[in-house]
Amino acid sequence: MANDVQAMVRTNRWRLFGWAAAVALILAPLVAMQLDAPGVNWTAGDFLFAIVLIGGTGLLFELAARASRSWAYRGGVALALIASFLIIWINGAVGIIGDEDNPANLVFGVVLAIEIAGVIVARAKAEGMVRAMAVTAGAQALIGLIVFARGIATNEPPGALGLLILIEGFAVLWLGSALLFARAVREA
């Protein structure tokens, strides 16, 4: 019983830290605006978007953490959520391919749709999540190769190679998620 109480205290500390970090992320631009930091001029819509995205990501992780005690499963969920969060955040803020208004960025919505469909088909069970994240990684990698081969947005920062590395970096996150889910299957 004492071990259960200690585990609960550790878990609650991590939860508290996670939610405090989420609040800090949302408050950081508000503080920066009060200090007249250059380039920080958020609207109410920007704050609403951040609250929904950060809060939604946190809530999804909370659900996953309650669904499994496996650290590998939780890690797989965390990597998938990090990849999803960053794709949405970067695309919304500055765009991955060119600027945020470049219609080529809509292709990353396809990657997220593949991820979501995979999670639904897998019913969030580790066995199916391995395949779902592997397919998502494959789609992400293919997009990177197509963007690089076609020379899309090569004249804009970060350049062709930088863009390839960024897009394929997301594929690595998806693949890491698949590997963690595979470990969770082996542990079960």
Solvent accessible surface area in square Angstrom, and as a share of the most:
residue,aa,sasa,rsa
1,M,192,0.86
2,A,72,0.56
3,N,114,0.59
4,D,100,0.52
5,V,72,0.41
6,Q,103,0.46
7,A,38,0.30
8,M,114,0.51
9,V,63,0.36
10,R,133,0.48
11,T,63,0.37
12,N,68,0.35
13,R,161,0.59
14,W,172,0.60
15,R,98,0.36
16,L,131,0.65
17,F,129,0.54
18,G,37,0.36
19,W,80,0.28
20,A,55,0.43
21,A,41,0.32
22,A,13,0.10
23,V,80,0.46
24,A,58,0.45
25,L,104,0.52
26,I,28,0.14
27,L,82,0.41
28,A,57,0.44
29,P,15,0.09
30,L,74,0.37
31,V,84,0.48
32,A,23,0.18
33,M,50,0.22
34,Q,129,0.57
35,L,136,0.68
36,D,124,0.64
37,A,33,0.26
38,P,130,0.82
39,G,88,0.85
40,V,45,0.26
41,N,126,0.65
42,W,60,0.21
43,T,83,0.48
44,A,87,0.68
45,G,46,0.44
46,D,59,0.31
47,F,35,0.14
48,L,113,0.56
49,F,91,0.38
50,A,0,0.00
51,I,86,0.44
52,V,98,0.56
53,L,21,0.11
54,I,12,0.06
55,G,19,0.18
56,G,28,0.27
57,T,33,0.19
58,G,21,0.20
59,L,108,0.54
60,L,99,0.49
61,F,72,0.30
62,E,21,0.10
63,L,119,0.59
64,A,13,0.10
65,A,21,0.16
66,R,174,0.63
67,A,76,0.59
68,S,26,0.17
69,R,213,0.78
70,S,27,0.18
71,W,191,0.67
72,A,7,0.05
73,Y,15,0.06
74,R,39,0.14
75,G,21,0.20
76,G,0,0.00
77,V,15,0.09
78,A,31,0.24
79,L,45,0.22
80,A,6,0.05
81,L,23,0.12
82,I,83,0.42
83,A,0,0.00
84,S,15,0.10
85,F,36,0.15
86,L,63,0.31
87,I,2,0.01
88,I,59,0.30
89,W,68,0.24
90,I,41,0.21
91,N,27,0.14
92,G,48,0.46
93,A,56,0.43
94,V,94,0.54
95,G,7,0.07
96,I,5,0.02
97,I,1,0.00
98,G,16,0.15
99,D,74,0.38
100,E,82,0.37
101,D,115,0.60
102,N,37,0.19
103,P,100,0.63
104,A,32,0.24
105,N,10,0.05
106,L,137,0.68
107,V,51,0.29
108,F,1,0.00
109,G,40,0.39
110,V,82,0.47
111,V,0,0.00
112,L,25,0.13
113,A,57,0.44
114,I,52,0.26
115,E,16,0.07
116,I,104,0.53
117,A,51,0.39
118,G,15,0.14
119,V,46,0.27
120,I,120,0.61
121,V,127,0.73
122,A,14,0.11
123,R,195,0.71
124,A,42,0.33
125,K,122,0.52
126,A,16,0.12
127,E,92,0.41
128,G,10,0.10
129,M,9,0.04
130,V,39,0.22
131,R,156,0.57
132,A,8,0.06
133,M,0,0.00
134,A,43,0.33
135,V,91,0.52
136,T,0,0.00
137,A,8,0.06
138,G,41,0.39
139,A,20,0.15
140,Q,0,0.00
141,A,30,0.23
142,L,103,0.51
143,I,18,0.09
144,G,0,0.00
145,L,102,0.51
146,I,81,0.41
147,V,8,0.05
148,F,91,0.38
149,A,86,0.67
150,R,185,0.67
151,G,32,0.31
152,I,55,0.28
153,A,17,0.13
154,T,58,0.34
155,N,136,0.70
156,E,67,0.30
157,P,121,0.76
158,P,79,0.50
159,G,19,0.19
160,A,32,0.25
161,L,115,0.57
162,G,24,0.23
163,L,4,0.02
164,L,30,0.15
165,I,111,0.56
166,L,62,0.31
167,I,0,0.00
168,E,40,0.18
169,G,32,0.31
170,F,6,0.02
171,A,9,0.07
172,V,101,0.58
173,L,44,0.22
174,W,0,0.00
175,L,88,0.44
176,G,19,0.18
177,S,0,0.00
178,A,4,0.03
179,L,114,0.57
180,L,53,0.26
181,F,0,0.00
182,A,23,0.18
183,R,129,0.47
184,A,7,0.05
185,V,51,0.29
186,R,174,0.64
187,E,94,0.42
188,A,118,0.92
